[in-house]
Amino acid sequence: MSLVDFFAWIVLVVLTVSTVAVVVFLAMLPGMIAKRRNHPWAQAVMVGGWVTLFLGFALWPIVLIWAYVDVPRVRHVEVEQ
């Protein structure tokens, strides 16, 4: 095996590992954003990010937008009688 073949294998391994790392990071990103923003459905956003991994990232932008959506919280107001 020549030096060029060895270098080609190294490049192939580095590209494969970096591609897998980027895909996993993109699948984790909506869940991390939702958790950091204290989203009430952060777990669902995280699952949505991973599900889009198996769907070819077709719905990934929708899940990313969902991670940024602020859901109004119900306020409990005490009424004095």
Order of alpha helices (4+ residues) and beta strands (2+ residues): alpha-alpha-alpha
